[in-house]
Amino acid sequence: MSFWSAVVAIVAICAFAWVRAQQSRAFGPKTGGDITREPELEREIEQLRKRIAVLERIAIEERGGDRLAREIEALRD
């Protein structure tokens, strides 16, 4: 391998590494997550569960309550 071929290969490797580093910075880590948002997400999940419970109760009260209640419980399993 000539000197200039080695220089081209080194430059190509450095350019590839630089592009990968920029992508990594732009999109953040692929694993893990933002630990600071976990309490916020937990609160949001709890609120959504409460809303679903209210919607289920409304649906059960408006339509033949026993049958619909059994169907909802069956879907949970």
N, C-alpha and C positions, 0 to 999 in steps of 0.2 A: 504494500500500500504506500502510495507516495505521500509526501508531506501535505500537499493540497487536498488530497482525498481525506486524510485524517482531519484536517481543519474543517472541511465541509461536514463530515460525520459528527464532529464535536458541536458545531454550530446547530445542526439539525437536532441533536439530542437536547441541547440547551433550549432551543425554541419549543420543542415538544414539552419539556418540563415546565417552561414558563406558561404555556397555554393551559396545561393541566392545573397549575397553581392558581391561575386567574379564574378558571371554572370553579375550582374548589372554594375560592373566596366568594364568588358571586352567588353560588347556590347553597353555601353553608355545608355543614357536616351531613353526611348521608345517614348516619345512625344517631341514636340518642334522641335528643330533642331539647327544647327550651324548657329547662326545669322551672324557670320563673313563671311560666304560664300555666303550670299544672294546677294550682289552686283555682285559677280563673276558669279553666276547662272543667274542673270538677264541679264548680258552682253551676256552670252552664248545663252540664249533664243532669244535675239534680233538678234544675228548673224545668228542663225538657221532660223529665220523668213525671214531675208534678202536672205539667200540662197534659201529658198523655193520660194520666189518671183522671183528670177532669173530663177530657174528651170521651174516655170510656164510660164514665159515669153518666154523661149526657146521652150518649148513644144507648146505654142500657135503659135509662129512664124513658126515652122516647119510643123505643121499639121493644117488644116483648122481652122484658128484662131477664128472665131466667135463661131462655135459650141463647141469647146473645152473650150473657155472662159466661155460660159454659163454653161457647165458641172462643171467646177471648182467652179463657184459661187454657183451652186446648192448644191454642196457638203459642202460648208461652212455653209449653213443654217441648 
